[in-house]
Structures are given as structure tokens and as C-alpha cells.
């Protein structure tokens, strides 16, 4: 697995996160010491939640009071 220094991570954060999300995990090192591993979250098929199942407290439409 690729080990990347924290300074490179900070300079290329968005690109590295996108790479990890596509299945290319990496390890972040600080002063040459491996500290954390960045791995993608497994994707679940998107479920459409019926509007009737959404709690009223979360409904922000102007007609709900």
C-alpha cells in the first residue's frame, strides 16, 4: 500500500481522497512514521426513501409546521 507524507497529503488532499474513494487506499505518515490508513467506505445501493417515511422534524418545506 502506498505511504504518503502528511505534507504531500495536505498539498493534494482532494485528489488523494478521490483516489481512495475509487479503491486506492493509502497510509499517511508523519515524520516517516505511519499514522493512519485511508480506505474507501463500501458503497451501498442508493435507496429511495418514500417521503411519507421521512420524520416531520426533518422536513424543511415552508408548508410543514
N, CA, C and O atoms as a GROMACS GRO file, in nm:
protein
  260
    1UNK      N    1   0.086  -0.118   0.000
    1UNK     CA    2   0.000   0.000   0.000
    1UNK      C    3   0.090   0.123   0.000
    1UNK      O    4   0.197   0.125   0.060
    2UNK      N    5   0.043   0.225  -0.068
    2UNK     CA    6   0.118   0.349  -0.082
    2UNK      C    7   0.124   0.425   0.050
    2UNK      O    8   0.022   0.440   0.119
    3UNK      N    9   0.242   0.472   0.086
    3UNK     CA   10   0.262   0.553   0.206
    3UNK      C   11   0.294   0.695   0.159
    3UNK      O   12   0.384   0.716   0.079
    4UNK      N   13   0.218   0.791   0.211
    4UNK     CA   14   0.232   0.930   0.168
    4UNK      C   15   0.259   1.018   0.289
    4UNK      O   16   0.191   1.007   0.392
    5UNK      N   17   0.358   1.107   0.277
    5UNK     CA   18   0.391   1.200   0.384
    5UNK      C   19   0.278   1.301   0.402
    5UNK      O   20   0.215   1.342   0.304
    6UNK      N   21   0.254   1.342   0.523
    6UNK     CA   22   0.146   1.434   0.557
    6UNK      C   23   0.152   1.563   0.475
    6UNK      O   24   0.047   1.617   0.440
    7UNK      N   25   0.269   1.612   0.443
    7UNK     CA   26   0.282   1.736   0.366
    7UNK      C   27   0.229   1.718   0.224
    7UNK      O   28   0.166   1.807   0.169
    8UNK      N   29   0.256   1.602   0.164
    8UNK     CA   30   0.203   1.572   0.032
    8UNK      C   31   0.052   1.554   0.038
    8UNK      O   32  -0.020   1.596  -0.053
    9UNK      N   33   0.003   1.492   0.146
    9UNK     CA   34  -0.141   1.475   0.163
    9UNK      C   35  -0.209   1.611   0.170
    9UNK      O   36  -0.311   1.633   0.104
   10UNK      N   37  -0.155   1.701   0.248
   10UNK     CA   38  -0.215   1.834   0.263
   10UNK      C   39  -0.214   1.910   0.130
   10UNK      O   40  -0.308   1.984   0.101
   11UNK      N   41  -0.110   1.892   0.052
   11UNK     CA   42  -0.099   1.962  -0.076
   11UNK      C   43  -0.194   1.904  -0.182
   11UNK      O   44  -0.234   1.975  -0.274
   12UNK      N   45  -0.229   1.776  -0.169
   12UNK     CA   46  -0.309   1.707  -0.271
   12UNK      C   47  -0.431   1.637  -0.212
   12UNK      O   48  -0.473   1.533  -0.262
   13UNK      N   49  -0.486   1.693  -0.107
   13UNK     CA   50  -0.590   1.626  -0.029
   13UNK      C   51  -0.708   1.579  -0.113
   13UNK      O   52  -0.745   1.462  -0.108
   14UNK      N   53  -0.768   1.668  -0.188
   14UNK     CA   54  -0.889   1.634  -0.264
   14UNK      C   55  -0.863   1.522  -0.364
   14UNK      O   56  -0.943   1.429  -0.376
   15UNK      N   57  -0.752   1.530  -0.435
   15UNK     CA   58  -0.717   1.427  -0.533
   15UNK      C   59  -0.695   1.292  -0.464
   15UNK      O   60  -0.742   1.189  -0.514
   16UNK      N   61  -0.625   1.291  -0.352
   16UNK     CA   62  -0.599   1.166  -0.281
   16UNK      C   63  -0.727   1.104  -0.225
   16UNK      O   64  -0.741   0.981  -0.226
   17UNK      N   65  -0.818   1.186  -0.177
   17UNK     CA   66  -0.946   1.135  -0.126
   17UNK      C   67  -1.025   1.072  -0.240
   17UNK      O   68  -1.084   0.965  -0.222
   18UNK      N   69  -1.026   1.135  -0.356
   18UNK     CA   70  -1.096   1.078  -0.472
   18UNK      C   71  -1.033   0.944  -0.512
   18UNK      O   72  -1.105   0.849  -0.544
   19UNK      N   73  -0.900   0.936  -0.509
   19UNK     CA   74  -0.832   0.810  -0.541
   19UNK      C   75  -0.870   0.701  -0.442
   19UNK      O   76  -0.898   0.588  -0.481
   20UNK      N   77  -0.872   0.735  -0.314
   20UNK     CA   78  -0.910   0.637  -0.211
   20UNK      C   79  -1.054   0.592  -0.231
   20UNK      O   80  -1.085   0.474  -0.218
   21UNK      N   81  -1.143   0.686  -0.264
   21UNK     CA   82  -1.283   0.652  -0.286
   21UNK      C   83  -1.300   0.558  -0.404
   21UNK      O   84  -1.395   0.479  -0.408
   22UNK      N   85  -1.210   0.566  -0.501
   22UNK     CA   86  -1.215   0.477  -0.618
   22UNK      C   87  -1.148   0.342  -0.591
   22UNK      O   88  -1.137   0.260  -0.682
   23UNK      N   89  -1.103   0.320  -0.467
   23UNK     CA   90  -1.046   0.190  -0.433
   23UNK      C   91  -0.895   0.186  -0.422
   23UNK      O   92  -0.837   0.077  -0.425
   24UNK      N   93  -0.830   0.301  -0.410
   24UNK     CA   94  -0.685   0.307  -0.396
   24UNK      C   95  -0.649   0.361  -0.257
   24UNK      O   96  -0.615   0.478  -0.244
   25UNK      N   97  -0.657   0.277  -0.154
   25UNK     CA   98  -0.628   0.324  -0.018
   25UNK      C   99  -0.481   0.364  -0.004
   25UNK      O  100  -0.396   0.325  -0.084
   26UNK      N  101  -0.453   0.442   0.099
   26UNK     CA  102  -0.315   0.483   0.126
   26UNK      C  103  -0.296   0.503   0.275
   26UNK      O  104  -0.392   0.508   0.352
   27UNK      N  105  -0.170   0.514   0.314
   27UNK     CA  106  -0.132   0.536   0.453
   27UNK      C  107  -0.069   0.674   0.463
   27UNK      O  108   0.011   0.712   0.378
   28UNK      N  109  -0.104   0.748   0.566
   28UNK     CA  110  -0.044   0.879   0.591
   28UNK      C  111   0.066   0.862   0.694
   28UNK      O  112   0.045   0.802   0.800
   29UNK      N  113   0.183   0.917   0.662
   29UNK     CA  114   0.298   0.911   0.753
   29UNK      C  115   0.333   1.052   0.800
   29UNK      O  116   0.323   1.149   0.724
   30UNK      N  117   0.375   1.061   0.925
   30UNK     CA  118   0.422   1.187   0.982
   30UNK      C  119   0.565   1.163   1.029
   30UNK      O  120   0.591   1.076   1.112
   31UNK      N  121   0.657   1.241   0.976
   31UNK     CA  122   0.799   1.225   1.008
   31UNK      C  123   0.846   1.081   0.987
   31UNK      O  124   0.925   1.028   1.065
   32UNK      N  125   0.795   1.018   0.879
   32UNK     CA  126   0.837   0.883   0.846
   32UNK      C  127   0.768   0.772   0.924
   32UNK      O  128   0.796   0.654   0.902
   33UNK      N  129   0.678   0.809   1.014
   33UNK     CA  130   0.608   0.710   1.096
   33UNK      C  131   0.465   0.696   1.043
   33UNK      O  132   0.392   0.796   1.035
   34UNK      N  133   0.425   0.576   1.006
   34UNK     CA  134   0.289   0.552   0.956
   34UNK      C  135   0.189   0.576   1.068
   34UNK      O  136   0.200   0.519   1.177
   35UNK      N  137   0.090   0.661   1.040
   35UNK     CA  138  -0.006   0.701   1.144
   35UNK      C  139  -0.147   0.651   1.118
   35UNK      O  140  -0.210   0.595   1.208
   36UNK      N  141  -0.199   0.670   0.996
   36UNK     CA  142  -0.336   0.632   0.966
   36UNK      C  143  -0.347   0.573   0.826
   36UNK      O  144  -0.266   0.600   0.738
   37UNK      N  145  -0.451   0.492   0.809
   37UNK     CA  146  -0.480   0.433   0.679
   37UNK      C  147  -0.611   0.493   0.629
   37UNK      O  148  -0.710   0.498   0.702
   38UNK      N  149  -0.612   0.538   0.504
   38UNK     CA  150  -0.734   0.593   0.443
   38UNK      C  151  -0.787   0.489   0.346
   38UNK      O  152  -0.721   0.452   0.249
   39UNK      N  153  -0.910   0.442   0.374
   39UNK     CA  154  -0.972   0.340   0.290
   39UNK      C  155  -1.112   0.387   0.250
   39UNK      O  156  -1.173   0.467   0.322
   40UNK      N  157  -1.162   0.339   0.138
   40UNK     CA  158  -1.297   0.382   0.097
   40UNK      C  159  -1.405   0.318   0.183
   40UNK      O  160  -1.388   0.208   0.235
   41UNK      N  161  -1.516   0.387   0.195
   41UNK     CA  162  -1.633   0.332   0.261
   41UNK      C  163  -1.705   0.248   0.156
   41UNK      O  164  -1.727   0.294   0.045
   42UNK      N  165  -1.742   0.124   0.190
   42UNK     CA  166  -1.813   0.042   0.092
   42UNK      C  167  -1.944   0.110   0.049
   42UNK      O  168  -2.022   0.156   0.132
   43UNK      N  169  -1.965   0.115  -0.081
   43UNK     CA  170  -2.086   0.179  -0.133
   43UNK      C  171  -2.204   0.085  -0.122
   43UNK      O  172  -2.194  -0.034  -0.150
   44UNK      N  173  -2.316   0.141  -0.081
   44UNK     CA  174  -2.441   0.067  -0.075
   44UNK      C  175  -2.529   0.118  -0.189
   44UNK      O  176  -2.520   0.235  -0.226
   45UNK      N  177  -2.612   0.033  -0.242
   45UNK     CA  178  -2.705   0.084  -0.344
   45UNK      C  179  -2.792   0.193  -0.282
   45UNK      O  180  -2.839   0.180  -0.169
   46UNK      N  181  -2.812   0.299  -0.357
   46UNK     CA  182  -2.894   0.409  -0.304
   46UNK      C  183  -3.038   0.362  -0.292
   46UNK      O  184  -3.096   0.308  -0.386
   47UNK      N  185  -3.092   0.384  -0.175
   47UNK     CA  186  -3.231   0.351  -0.151
   47UNK      C  187  -3.313   0.479  -0.153
   47UNK      O  188  -3.278   0.578  -0.088
   48UNK      N  189  -3.420   0.474  -0.226
   48UNK     CA  190  -3.510   0.589  -0.227
   48UNK      C  191  -3.606   0.573  -0.110
   48UNK      O  192  -3.679   0.475  -0.101
   49UNK      N  193  -3.606   0.671  -0.020
   49UNK     CA  194  -3.693   0.667   0.096
   49UNK      C  195  -3.823   0.738   0.062
   49UNK      O  196  -3.821   0.855   0.021
   50UNK      N  197  -3.936   0.670   0.077
   50UNK     CA  198  -4.063   0.737   0.049
   50UNK      C  199  -4.080   0.860   0.137
   50UNK      O  200  -4.044   0.857   0.255
   51UNK      N  201  -4.132   0.965   0.081
   51UNK     CA  202  -4.148   1.091   0.156
   51UNK      C  203  -4.232   1.069   0.282
   51UNK      O  204  -4.210   1.136   0.383
   52UNK      N  205  -4.326   0.977   0.277
   52UNK     CA  206  -4.411   0.952   0.394
   52UNK      C  207  -4.332   0.892   0.510
   52UNK      O  208  -4.380   0.896   0.624
   53UNK      N  209  -4.214   0.838   0.485
   53UNK     CA  210  -4.133   0.776   0.591
   53UNK      C  211  -4.033   0.874   0.653
   53UNK      O  212  -3.966   0.841   0.751
   54UNK      N  213  -4.022   0.994   0.597
   54UNK     CA  214  -3.929   1.094   0.650
   54UNK      C  215  -3.996   1.165   0.766
   54UNK      O  216  -4.105   1.219   0.750
   55UNK      N  217  -3.932   1.166   0.885
   55UNK     CA  218  -3.992   1.233   1.001
   55UNK      C  219  -4.021   1.380   0.974
   55UNK      O  220  -3.942   1.448   0.909
   56UNK      N  221  -4.132   1.428   1.024
   56UNK     CA  222  -4.174   1.566   1.001
   56UNK      C  223  -4.072   1.666   1.052
   56UNK      O  224  -4.060   1.775   0.996
   57UNK      N  225  -3.998   1.632   1.157
   57UNK     CA  226  -3.899   1.724   1.214
   57UNK      C  227  -3.789   1.755   1.114
   57UNK      O  228  -3.727   1.861   1.122
   58UNK      N  229  -3.763   1.665   1.020
   58UNK     CA  230  -3.657   1.687   0.921
   58UNK      C  231  -3.709   1.758   0.798
   58UNK      O  232  -3.630   1.806   0.717
   59UNK      N  233  -3.840   1.766   0.780
   59UNK     CA  234  -3.898   1.830   0.664
   59UNK      C  235  -3.885   1.980   0.679
   59UNK      O  236  -3.940   2.038   0.772
   60UNK      N  237  -3.813   2.043   0.588
   60UNK     CA  238  -3.786   2.187   0.597
   60UNK      C  239  -3.874   2.267   0.502
   60UNK      O  240  -3.851   2.386   0.484
   61UNK      N  241  -3.974   2.205   0.442
   61UNK     CA  242  -4.058   2.276   0.348
   61UNK      C  243  -4.141   2.382   0.422
   61UNK      O  244  -4.179   2.361   0.537
   62UNK      N  245  -4.171   2.495   0.357
   62UNK     CA  246  -4.242   2.603   0.426
   62UNK      C  247  -4.383   2.567   0.468
   62UNK      O  248  -4.438   2.632   0.556
   63UNK      N  249  -4.444   2.463   0.408
   63UNK     CA  250  -4.581   2.428   0.443
   63UNK      C  251  -4.590   2.340   0.568
   63UNK      O  252  -4.699   2.321   0.622
   64UNK      N  253  -4.476   2.286   0.614
   64UNK     CA  254  -4.481   2.197   0.733
   64UNK      C  255  -4.457   2.278   0.859
   64UNK      O  256  -4.352   2.341   0.875
   65UNK      N  257  -4.554   2.276   0.949
   65UNK     CA  258  -4.538   2.346   1.077
   65UNK      C  259  -4.609   2.271   1.184
   65UNK      O  260  -4.608   2.312   1.300
   0.00000   0.00000   0.00000
